[in-house]
Structure formats: C-alpha cells, structure tokens
Amino acid sequence: MSPEALLKNPSAIPESDFNREEFDTYVMNTYARFPIAIARGEGCRLWDTQGREYLDFVAGIATCTLGHAHPTLVETVTKQIQKLHHVSNLFYIPEQGELAKWIVEHSCADRVFFCNSGAEANEAAIKLVRKYAHTVLDFLEQPVILTAQASFHGRTLATITATGQPKYQKDFEPLVPGFEYVPYNDLEAIENAITDLDEGNRRVAAIMLEPLQGEGGVRPGEIDYFLQLRKICDENNILLVFDEVQVGVGRTGKLWGYENLGVEPDIFTSAKGLAGGIPIGAMMCKKFCDVFEPGNHASTFGGNPFACAAALTVLQTIEKENLLQNVQARGEQLRANLCTIVHKFPNLFTEVRGWGLISGMELNADIPLTSMDIVNAAIEEGLLLAPAGPKVLRFVPPLIVSEAEVDRAIEMLEKAIAKVIART
Ligand SMILES: *Cc1c(COP(=O)(O)O)cnc(C)c1O
C-alpha cells in the first residue's frame, strides 16, 4: 500500500506478528514492561497487536500532546521528511529559528538551546549553571546545585545525581559532585542549605526544581514556597532552574508549569510533550545567564528540521485549537470524578491532586495494595495508566482528550478497582 493510502486509512495497517520471547532475547532488559505490544493509535485510542482497543491515559508518559496520528502533525512531519530532515548545526536551520522564536515570544525566556530529551535538556542547564558560576558568580570554583528529594531529572550520570531518589543512583556511583538535596516545598530547608554550604569557594549557585513533581508522585509546588524561593534566589545571586520536562507545553492547563506558581525561572527545560512524541529537548534561559559561546555545548541531532517542525506544529495547534481550555476543563472533570471514587473507597485512597491534565491519586499507605495492582487491573479493563511511584496512580492523557473519554476512563477505573477489591 502506498504511504498516501495508509495515511487515509490507518486501520488498513496489518497487525504485526509479535513474538515476545524473541523481543526479550534481543532487547536489553532495562524496562519492566506490561505484557501488551502496541501496534497503532488514533486520538486517545491505541490498539495492541491482537487488535484489542485501549483508552490511553499514559500518552507515552505525558508526551503525546496531540494524541496519536493527529492529522495536522501527520501532515507536518510527512511534508518535512519529504523536504529535509537533518543537516546538523554546522548550518542555519530555519525551522529551529522559528521554533525558538515561538517559544521566546510565549515564555519568560530570551534564548533556546535544542537537544533530544529531557535528561539532555537538564544536562545543558547544569552545564550552563556551572559556566555561569565559574565565569560570572564570583568565579565560584565549587558551585552547588540544590535539588529536591523525590525529584526526577533523568537517567544520565549528572541527572541521576540531580534526581533526589537513591533508587536511581544505586550501583552507579561515583556520582557527579556538586549536588545537594532538600525536601520539596520546604523553605526553611533551602535557607539552611544555603547557609550551611557557603564556605570558601563553595556555595549554592542554583536551585533546580520541578514546578510539580511528576515521577515523584504528582506533587504540585506550593505558591508561597515558590514566591519566597524566587526572592531568596534574587537576594543571594542564585539561579532558579525549573525542570518542565513533564509539566510544560500545556500539560497543566497553562503553557508552562511556572505560570501556576506566579514566578519566572532563570532557566527552564522542556522535552516530553514538546514535539508530541517526536524526540526533542530544549533548554530556555534569560539573557543575563546566557553565557554559552560557540564550542561550549552541542548536539548532533539537536534542533533538526524534522523535530523542530513537529514541535512548532504542536505548539501552534495548542494555540489554534484552544487546547489549554480543554486541559483545564477535562482536568477538573477528571479530578472531580476521582474525588468521588476516593469517597466511595475511603480505606483505599487518601488524596487526589494535580494541575490540568496531570493528576495523581494516592493509595492509603496502610493497605497492602500498590499503584501497580490498580494499573494492571485497569489495563485488563482497557484503560492505560502509569504509576508515579508505588502508591500513586498517574493520569496524563493527551491534551485533546474529550469529555466522553474522561467519563469512559472513570467507568473503567471503577471497574478495575472493584475487581482488585474482589481479589483481595
Ligand atoms: C521524563 C523526565 C525527565 C527525563 O526525560 P528523558 O526524555 O527521559 O531524558 C526529566 N525530568 C522530568 C521532570 C521528567 O518527567
């Protein structure tokens, strides 16, 4: 079948013969996978290789902003791959310039650096902080970056060090020096750390936080904490860095996560949802801390025409289709319904929290059930969910999710919970 014919009729793509044993023989054993193989998708729906349908409230882990096979995104990437997909940053890339301009015009940032993933965007931010500390901030020799406990910043060596969760660091020591951890939403801890770490040529140069902790259990930042934090950073010449890899690009009902907190970061990063599932990462910063010069940092694939065209389309579609409004309405609908479930099963759940279309539902710590038990039961019902730690269910559907789809997800979740209870 020609590509054009396939585009017009995606259901004509044959289900592949999937062999799980063979997969496990050849692919490195780095993921605990659910026992289904996804073959295709459309909107918020996915089909596995057996032809079974699922409602997707994972969205590639908060990544498929426009869902699957969105016609506008399909058209953009199809046209772009026919025209030009990669040339390297040895040359000017018009699509990269256009995307950077859009981001700068729609955020607090003045400049953008492009790469391919969240971890890489955070690595770029860490390098920028260090160069700023060495060259501008009192020629600091030992700059410290404070990050939060239960944070998540990626899987490279520097970003697992930045990640305040020992389980990601275990067996990969020695870690990268220059990171210290504080509890999230705790101002006193920040103040103490800044004082304690100030000696000789060593001091806190930056504080790097998620506006809402995603992997760490869907924990929103507190407005008061962030307002005070901004003040402390200004008074002490400390850079405020936000990891917006999961919460940026409309996920929270605002374009950027920091808009929920009433503060602007000096540096922030984006990746997951930025190109709707095409790999891209970005690090944004204000002019005053833009100390990179040619040769300081680079990425072969970073900002290539294909990824940038896709990202520009995602951002323009969010604007054109008024998706932020949908995110707010569907998020409220979802959380109201999740709260009803919490009230129905008060022994099972303790809390529902989140912003826009990133919501978490916490299981009671005193019962032996884990988030994985519920997620597995939900998948049996045809609803895809992702855990955020052992006790939190995470709901991150595509930003295009409809009212009826949210209702449907709630129905399936209730059935799944009832099944789990019946089994225990
Ligand atoms: C997913 C995530 C990352 C890592 O992104 P990768 O693209 O997997 O490298 C970093 N920070 C946050 C907040 C994330 O959610």
The ligand as a MOL file (V3000), in Angstrom:
LIG
                    3D

  0  0  0     0  0            999 V3000
M  V30 BEGIN CTAB
M  V30 COUNTS 15 15 0 0 0
M  V30 BEGIN ATOM
M  V30 1 C 10.8570 12.2870 31.9810 0
M  V30 2 C 11.5410 13.3520 32.7580 0
M  V30 3 C 12.9010 13.6260 32.5700 0
M  V30 4 C 13.7790 12.7950 31.6610 0
M  V30 5 O 13.4150 12.9300 30.3390 0
M  V30 6 P 14.0340 11.9110 29.2510 0
M  V30 7 O 13.4980 12.4320 27.9610 0
M  V30 8 O 13.5420 10.5510 29.6030 0
M  V30 9 O 15.5020 12.0220 29.3420 0
M  V30 10 C 13.4650 14.6810 33.2680 0
M  V30 11 N 12.7340 15.4250 34.1010 0
M  V30 12 C 11.4140 15.1990 34.3180 0
M  V30 13 C 10.6520 16.0890 35.2450 0
M  V30 14 C 10.7800 14.1570 33.6560 0
M  V30 15 O 9.4880 13.9100 33.8790 0
M  V30 END ATOM
M  V30 BEGIN BOND
M  V30 1 1 1 2
M  V30 2 1 2 3
M  V30 3 2 2 14
M  V30 4 1 3 4
M  V30 5 2 3 10
M  V30 6 1 4 5
M  V30 7 1 5 6
M  V30 8 2 6 7
M  V30 9 1 6 8
M  V30 10 1 6 9
M  V30 11 1 10 11
M  V30 12 2 11 12
M  V30 13 1 12 13
M  V30 14 1 12 14
M  V30 15 1 14 15
M  V30 END BOND
M  V30 END CTAB
M  END
